[in-house]
């Protein structure tokens, strides 16, 4: 296992020759801390060798924090969920979706507290539901409520970051939560999974995490951004080639657990809750080719729900497939 990981990271580092560390530009890359294959890059210096950047990795609890950091210019490249992306684009934040980090499945799910009486979405009426407002999980929750015909006024939505959800759950002040890992696994000890984002996607409310770049930075650093995506594509391909090999005892899973604080025993299951798309697939009409329409549809839903004030006529300017196309 160790040999395989070493070989993988060595391969990532050989994509191109880049400038020496003395001339490296320091940038901050945002991420959500999920134990996904890209964490192998964050845990080594291979990506810095590949891009020539001096990289500071910054973990964000929710997409709203990413939007603020990118709007301020502090962060120029980051993971961002589809719902916060729609919010940012509608607000005119000058960023572009350049690739998918993952398509969300049961990695984000509705968990009902033991004793809450919740066995299905229909049972949420009158209940207290914790969720980070403005997140992809929030979008999935609203989609589930709409699908079931439950008005938002008929539930109590409690806006909490993940760590507060865990504490509130322990105190018994919430009946359910729509949340991601590692909090999801923690609250499942005294709860039950009702549905995941894979189900709400089938109901017409898909969610994803994307890689977004500050527009000006991306245009000024095309080659390095492409190198970044190539490295992401390579580690994802290593997982997709043999997911069964990423066992709890594998070096890959142990590395992801160490990097993110996740329980190694839970990492293989967490990985199964995401879909990782090769860059060659991402540039199709289904994915990046249709992303502008997906983002606009999300924005329209958020406006109807009273979460944003207006929806733009065209979101194509917030999607740029040229980076993924060059990286495939």
PyMOL commands that set and color helices and strands:
alter all, ss='L'
color gray80, all
select helices_A, chain A and resi 2-12+21-23+39-42+46-51+63-71+82-90+121-124+136-148+152-154+162-171+183-190+197-202+215-220+222-241+243-245+251-260+264-272+279-282+288-304+316-318+322-327
alter helices_A, ss='H'
color red, helices_A
select strands_A, chain A and resi 25-31+53-59+77-81+95-104+108-113+128-131+156-159+176-180+191-196+208-214+274-275
alter strands_A, ss='S'
color yellow, strands_A
deselect
rebuild
show_as cartoon
